[in-house]
């Protein structure tokens, strides 16, 4: 459609907090700008087969609902992928922590918390004992 979107770059290990934060904020709040035509492959009904205008409108409405659901699933898939990448990325633990409410990103300042990071749940711990206890838990 010719619409150019300026997406933030992933960066490198030396990237500053602003670049890392911008990248994850964009992808954790992703919403596609694809048109309905991009999701038309999910349509259940062929409007050419409608016997009457009323049936055609009903079929069109059902197709629209299916497309909207497909769009939501696509957005959710991209957001889940970005959360997974963030969990594996060692950079956010240095400066960022994903809060439990709404995927907001908050700053984390203390330098001594940087060394003890659980990649599975993207949490930072103050010492090796806390990290060890966390790893032994069944959560």
Helices and strands as residue ranges (DSSP letters): H 17-28, G 36-42, G 47-49, H 53-88, H 91-95, E 96-98, E 105-107, G 111-113, E 116-118, E 123-125, H 128-136
